[in-house]
Structures are given as C-alpha cells and as structure tokens.
Amino acid sequence: YLGVKSDGLLNYHAASEISADLAVESLQFDFVTIEAATNKFSDDNKIGEGGFGKVYKGVLLDGKEVAVKRFSSKSLQGLEEFKNEIILIAKLQHRNLVRLLGFGIEGEEKLLVYEFMPNKSLDIFIFDSKRRPLLDWKTCYNIISGIARGLLYLHEDSRLKIIHRDLKPSNVLLDHDMVAKISDFGMARIFYEKQNIANTKRIVGTYGYMAPEYAMEGVFSVKSDVFSFGVILLEIISGKKNSGFYLTEHAQTLLAYVSWRLWCEDKVLEFVDNFLMESCSTLEIVRCIHIGLLCVQEDPQDRPNMSTVVALLGSEPIALPKPRHPAFSVAKFIQMDEFSVNELSFSSIVPQ
C-alpha cells in the first residue's frame, strides 16, 4: 500500500514501495528529466486530457519520444490506481498492450511514462468525420483483431488474469502502423487463478461500455470486458457512438437498438459506415457484426470468451451461434453521478 500523509500527499516511501513491488528500480524517472522532456508540461506538448489529468508528448535526452500521463491532484483516480497501473503494466508485455517505460513521483506529482503513440487513440479516427475516411476495412479489421488479441492475453495468456474494466476507444492507442494497443490500467483488477467473478460497491467506468451486470450489480468478470469489446467493434463498423442515446427516456443504446433491429430485419448492411462499404468484404463485415452482437448479449454466460472471439476472427470459417438480444437497457436501473472530463471518461455509478 502506498504510504499517505494526513494531508493526502505521497510520503517519501511511495517510490521505494513501488520499486520494491516491481523489483525494478530502473523504472523510476527523475522528475526533472520528465519536466525537461515535456518542456515543463507546456500546453504546446499536451496531446490528451481526461478525468485523471493530462497527457503530454515528451522527448528524452536520447531523442526517444514518450507520452507522459500527469495525474491531476483533483483526480478521483488516486494513489491506489496509480500504483495499480504501474505494477500491472510493468508485468505485462504484449504487442497489443501499450508499454510502460517508467514512473515519476515528487510531492503531489504522479507521472507515468509510456511509449509514444503517434496516431493517438481510436476514438479520434472512428468519430471524426475528417479522419474516418482514413480507416479502410483492412485497417479496421486489423484493429479489431489486435484489441481481441490484447484482451485474450490479459484474460488467459499472461502470468496474471486481468480484467480491464474500462475498455473504450479512447483507451485503445494506435502506433505508426495503426497497430492497436490497449492502455489505461488504473481500474484493472487481478483475478486469482481459479477466480471467475468478483463484486464491487465502487463501480467505475464509462457510460455505453459497461456490461449491464457490472453497471447494475457491481459484478465483473472477463465477460464484462467482452461486452466492452463488442461495443467497440460495433462502433468501428458503424462510425457511431454507443452512448448517443444512452440516457434517453427509454435508456436504449444506439448500437444495441439499431444493430439488433437491422439484424432481425436482415438489413444489417445499413448499419455499416459508408466509407467502409467501399473497401469491405460483405461476408467479412457481416460476420464481424455477428461477433459483435454475440459479445453484447445481455446474459454474460451467452457471451463468448476472448479465445473464442479470436478464433472466430481468424481465417478459418467457424459456424457462429445465433445471437440473443443485447442489453438494451441499463441507465433506467441506476443512479449516475458524473465526475468526468472529456466525454464521460470517468464515472462513479451506484446501483439502486
């Protein structure tokens, strides 16, 4: 546990405790080095912002480009989340996970240093009318497959069994080659080897991406991440945000409602973004919508695990089960207290 003074400041033991947990002191950056790399956290270097604080581009003395996540002193993602993210990411290595290079602590300052992702995050491409045309179907398919492989590693293939709990397009970063890398593990949780499900009273996440059993009951599992993946897949294909109609009177998610209705009416190609239709394989994109609908089914037991999803996305044709209806309604069952910056990026939700 990170030592905390009564006034909430990190005490002098914090950095050493993190290093002890990691057994890798080389991960710690000197604050002056990070400050210099970001030109004293200049606004000109700012490349992102969320409920946690701000992200800056930096250049180290050796010329290496980095991204620096600077936690705000007012951030609800506090010391535990900071330590959690360092310890988790430092132990994980995969092509489809963002790589943590180190951390820095000084006084109230809490900093994480990552590899720099020049194409920023997925949401910038799928929801921006100017950048959307840059995503042809082959690129989208590779991104979808990359996210799936990253989640499979977290759930089944790493030394730890990890539930991300806040998977969304802004937490999927893109490198020079548009390879998808899952980021932001502040809310992630480790499961024991034989553990399959957990419950929490403190529900954190983002509207539109949380599985109904998590949003309403605080129950989370690998199937919670599968639900979030399904939402992202459908957003990539449609170019529309799932949160669009999320807080309407009927509390129906746009993608669940539209994609499911069109699926049942055998008009599912109407769901596909026009830009993708020019470059896609009809059979391939319909299959991906089918997989997406399997992932957002209301009952978590009906959703596939990520090993199945990766197999379904593979080149070998595998018969797909018929999807059941998605989780249409969540918001009407819960009381939502929003603590967010930039499109509901951090929320505390209390089941009623």
Sequence and secondary structure as in RCSB ss.txt:
>XXXX:A:sequence
YLGVKSDGLLNYHAASEISADLAVESLQFDFVTIEAATNKFSDDNKIGEGGFGKVYKGVLLDGKEVAVKRFSSKS
LQGLEEFKNEIILIAKLQHRNLVRLLGFGIEGEEKLLVYEFMPNKSLDIFIFDSKRRPLLDWKTCYNIISGIARG
LLYLHEDSRLKIIHRDLKPSNVLLDHDMVAKISDFGMARIFYEKQNIANTKRIVGTYGYMAPEYAMEGVFSVKSD
VFSFGVILLEIISGKKNSGFYLTEHAQTLLAYVSWRLWCEDKVLEFVDNFLMESCSTLEIVRCIHIGLLCVQEDP
QDRPNMSTVVALLGSEPIALPKPRHPAFSVAKFIQMDEFSVNELSFSSIVPQ
>XXXX:A:secstr
   B TTS B TTHHHHHHHHHT GGGB  HHHHHHHTTTT GGGEEEEETTEEEEEEE TTS EEEEEEE TT 
SS HHHHHHHHHHHHT   TTB  EEEEEEETTEEEEEEE  TT BHHHHHS TTTGGG  HHHHHHHHHHHHHH
HHIIIIISSSEEE S   GGGEEE TT  EEE   TT EEE TT   EE SSEEE TTTS HHHHHH EE HHHH
HHHHHHHHHHHHH   GGGGTTSTT B HHHHHHHHHHHTT GGGGS HHHHTT  HHHHHHHHHHHHHHTBSSG
GGS  HHHHHHHTSSS         B  B GGGEEEEE  STTT SEEEEE 
